[in-house]
Amino acid sequence: MKAILEWGTYNGLSTLRKAFLLGLRLTEIPPGDFMKRREEDYFEQYKTLASEFNVITAHGPYYALTGKDLETLEKSWNAHVRAIQVAEKTGATVYNLHIGGVGEDRDTSIHLTAKAVKKMLDATKNILITLETTYSPRFLGSPEDIRAILEIVNDERVGISFQLENDFIRENKIYESANFHEADKETTESFWINLLKKNADLFAGHISLRFSQVTGLYIKKRLFVKKRTPLGMGYPSLETLSRALADFIMNYVEYESTPVHLIYTGPPETKYRDTIRFYYSVAKEVAEHL
């Protein structure tokens, strides 16, 4: 029987041993490793050390899949193709990425994204691609956007990854008010369960759940941006979320055949402590259902 939960965080080569010693079961190759000029030996070493983990995933570089400048767009797509090929050779089974901005036309951006994803699929053999949810309508990445992209791509190797604090911001329209406290008081377990149930058909081979608590601010009084915080210093409520995730996992997922990936994505200064706290909080609630 497979584990119900595979859990961990992002790690560069230098921190893999620390993560393994702490008992993390999953490691994610961070986007910076694909944006720097790493030698091939770096990824060979990563594969060797990461083989001690149950799961290796990868986060693609922060290059948008959408845009108006076709020359720049082609460079971005090629960078993702190279990155996903390296990720697959390194042993990653999942390649996660941010889509990018909406631009002037959402439908055009959706079709551009689908074209880019198809290029990545054609360049690889087995690795899954997950498209990460975003926090603002100015970016592509709502569950509705991702559903539209998946319908065009029509491949079982592509699915959704919920960046849960982004979903909290987007669904509560916090990007309009920055009122995290009031939104958190109104965000119930049902909010999370309904969101995941509604979009459960978008997962590809596993349940992909990412999380970090956040706050947010306006730049020049008009542009809202989120800011990641250590656990206990931001939103949404970890306790409410953990109860909801446990309920969803145990009552709405065929967990014996579908692995659940819990990936902590918070600030590097406290990520190991907080990764363990995140996993413990969810696992404790799962235990109540067993």
C-alpha positions in Angstrom: 0.0 0.0 0.0 1.3 3.5 -0.9 1.7 6.2 1.7 -1.2 8.5 2.1 1.0 11.6 2.3 4.3 12.4 0.6 5.6 15.6 2.1 8.6 17.9 1.8 9.9 21.2 0.5 12.3 22.7 -2.1 16.0 21.9 -1.7 19.1 22.8 -3.6 22.0 20.2 -3.7 23.6 21.6 -0.5 20.5 21.1 1.7 19.4 17.6 0.5 21.2 15.8 3.3 19.6 18.1 6.0 16.2 17.4 4.5 16.7 13.7 4.4 18.0 13.6 8.0 14.8 15.4 9.2 12.6 12.7 7.7 11.2 14.6 4.7 9.9 12.2 2.1 9.8 14.5 -0.9 12.2 17.0 -2.3 11.6 19.6 -5.0 14.4 21.0 -7.3 14.0 24.8 -6.9 13.5 27.1 -9.9 16.8 28.9 -9.3 18.6 25.7 -10.2 17.2 25.9 -13.7 17.8 29.7 -14.0 21.5 29.4 -13.1 24.2 28.0 -15.3 24.6 24.7 -13.5 27.0 22.2 -14.8 25.6 18.8 -15.7 27.5 17.3 -12.8 25.4 19.3 -10.4 22.2 17.5 -11.5 24.0 14.1 -11.5 24.9 14.7 -7.9 21.4 15.8 -7.1 19.9 12.6 -8.6 22.3 10.5 -6.6 21.6 12.2 -3.2 17.8 12.7 -3.9 17.4 9.0 -4.6 17.0 8.5 -0.9 13.6 10.4 -1.0 10.4 8.7 -2.0 9.5 11.5 -4.5 11.5 14.1 -6.5 9.6 17.0 -8.1 10.9 20.1 -9.9 9.7 23.7 -10.0 10.3 25.3 -13.4 12.1 28.6 -13.8 10.1 31.8 -13.5 9.7 32.3 -17.3 6.2 33.1 -18.4 4.4 30.9 -21.0 2.4 33.9 -22.3 3.3 37.3 -23.8 3.1 39.5 -26.9 6.8 39.4 -27.9 7.0 36.2 -29.9 10.8 36.2 -29.9 10.9 36.5 -26.1 8.2 33.9 -25.8 10.1 31.4 -27.9 13.1 31.8 -25.6 11.0 31.2 -22.6 9.4 28.1 -24.0 12.8 26.7 -25.0 14.1 27.4 -21.5 11.2 25.4 -20.0 11.8 22.5 -22.5 15.5 22.4 -21.4 14.5 22.6 -17.7 11.9 19.8 -17.9 14.3 17.6 -19.8 17.0 18.1 -17.1 14.4 17.5 -14.4 13.3 14.2 -15.9 17.0 13.1 -16.2 17.5 14.1 -12.6 14.7 11.7 -11.5 11.8 14.2 -11.1 8.4 12.7 -11.7 6.6 16.1 -11.6 7.4 19.4 -13.2 5.5 22.3 -11.7 5.3 25.8 -13.2 3.7 29.3 -13.0 1.9 30.2 -16.2 2.4 34.0 -16.3 0.3 37.1 -16.9 -3.0 37.3 -18.7 -2.0 40.0 -21.1 -4.6 41.8 -23.2 -6.6 38.7 -24.1 -7.2 35.7 -21.8 -8.3 33.3 -24.5 -5.2 34.0 -26.5 -3.0 33.4 -23.4 -4.8 30.2 -22.7 -4.0 28.9 -26.2 -0.4 30.1 -26.0 0.0 28.2 -22.7 -1.5 25.0 -24.2 1.0 25.3 -27.1 3.9 25.6 -24.7 2.8 22.7 -22.6 2.5 20.5 -25.7 6.1 21.4 -26.6 7.2 20.2 -23.1 5.2 17.0 -23.4 6.8 16.3 -26.8 10.3 16.8 -25.4 9.8 14.3 -22.5 8.7 10.7 -21.9 6.9 10.2 -18.6 7.2 13.3 -16.3 3.9 14.9 -15.3 3.4 18.7 -15.7 1.3 20.6 -13.1 0.1 24.2 -13.6 0.1 26.2 -10.4 -2.9 28.2 -9.3 -2.4 31.9 -8.9 -3.7 34.7 -6.6 -4.9 37.5 -8.9 -6.9 37.8 -12.1 -4.0 39.6 -13.7 -2.2 36.2 -13.9 -3.3 33.1 -15.7 -3.9 30.3 -13.2 -7.4 30.1 -11.8 -8.9 26.6 -11.8 -11.1 27.8 -14.7 -8.1 28.9 -16.7 -6.3 25.7 -16.0 -9.3 23.6 -16.9 -9.5 25.4 -20.3 -5.8 24.8 -20.9 -6.1 21.1 -20.0 -9.1 20.7 -22.4 -7.0 22.0 -25.3 -3.9 19.9 -24.4 -5.9 16.8 -23.7 -3.2 14.7 -22.1 -3.3 12.7 -18.9 0.3 13.9 -18.0 -0.9 17.4 -17.3 -2.8 18.6 -14.2 -3.3 21.2 -11.6 -1.3 22.1 -8.5 -3.1 24.1 -5.8 -1.0 26.8 -4.2 -3.4 27.0 -1.4 -2.7 30.5 -0.1 -3.2 31.8 -3.7 -6.6 30.1 -3.8 -7.4 31.8 -0.5 -6.5 35.2 -1.8 -8.1 34.7 -5.2 -11.4 33.2 -4.2 -11.9 35.8 -1.4 -10.8 38.7 -3.7 -8.3 39.8 -1.2 -6.3 41.4 -4.0 -9.0 44.1 -4.0 -9.0 44.8 -0.3 -5.9 43.3 1.3 -8.3 42.4 4.2 -6.7 39.1 5.2 -8.1 39.0 8.7 -11.8 39.3 7.7 -11.4 36.9 4.9 -9.8 34.3 7.2 -12.6 34.5 9.7 -15.1 33.7 6.9 -13.0 30.9 5.3 -14.4 27.7 6.7 -13.5 24.0 6.2 -16.3 23.8 3.6 -14.6 26.6 1.6 -11.5 24.4 1.1 -13.4 21.1 0.6 -15.7 22.5 -2.0 -12.8 24.1 -3.9 -10.9 20.8 -4.1 -14.0 18.7 -4.8 -15.1 20.9 -7.6 -11.7 20.6 -9.3 -10.6 17.1 -8.3 -10.9 15.9 -11.9 -8.0 18.3 -12.8 -5.4 16.4 -10.8 -2.9 14.3 -12.8 -1.8 11.1 -11.1 -1.5 12.6 -7.7 -3.1 15.3 -5.5 -0.7 18.3 -5.6 -1.1 20.7 -2.6 1.3 23.6 -1.9 1.2 26.0 1.0 2.7 28.9 2.7 1.1 31.5 4.9 1.2 35.0 3.5 0.3 38.7 4.0 0.1 41.2 1.3 0.5 44.9 0.4 -0.1 47.4 -2.3 2.7 48.9 -4.3 2.1 52.5 -5.2 -1.4 52.1 -3.8 -2.7 50.0 -6.8 -0.7 46.9 -7.4 -1.3 44.1 -4.9 1.5 41.6 -4.2 1.6 38.8 -1.7 4.4 38.2 0.8 5.3 34.8 2.3 5.6 34.6 6.0 6.8 31.9 8.5 4.0 29.7 9.8 2.1 31.5 12.5 2.7 34.9 11.1 0.3 35.1 8.2 -2.9 33.7 6.6 -4.9 31.6 6.0 -5.5 29.6 9.2 -3.4 26.5 9.3 -5.8 24.8 11.7 -8.9 25.2 9.5 -7.0 24.3 6.4 -5.5 21.1 8.0 -8.9 19.9 9.1 -10.3 20.5 5.6 -7.4 18.8 3.9 -7.7 15.7 6.1 -11.5 15.5 5.5 -10.9 15.8 1.7 -8.1 13.3 1.6 -9.9 10.7 3.7 -13.4 11.1 2.4 -13.1 12.3 -1.2 -9.8 10.8 -2.5 -8.9 7.2 -3.4 -5.8 7.7 -1.3 -4.7 4.1 -1.5 -4.0 4.5 -5.2 -3.6 8.3 -5.5 -0.6 9.8 -3.6 -1.0 13.2 -2.0 2.0 15.6 -2.2 2.2 18.2 0.5 4.8 20.7 -0.5 5.7 23.6 1.9 6.8 26.7 -0.1 7.5 29.3 2.7 10.5 31.4 3.4 13.9 29.6 3.4 14.9 30.9 6.9 12.3 28.7 8.6 11.3 26.2 5.9 12.4 23.0 7.6 10.8 23.8 10.9 7.7 24.9 9.1 7.6 22.0 6.7 7.5 19.6 9.6 4.8 21.8 11.3 2.7 21.8 8.2 2.9 18.0 7.7 2.3 17.4 11.4 -0.8 19.6 11.4 -2.4 17.8 8.4 -1.3 14.3 9.5 -2.6 14.8 13.0 -6.1 15.6 11.5 -5.8 12.6 9.1 -5.1 10.4 12.1 -8.5 11.4 13.5 -10.2 9.7 10.5 -8.2 6.4 10.6 
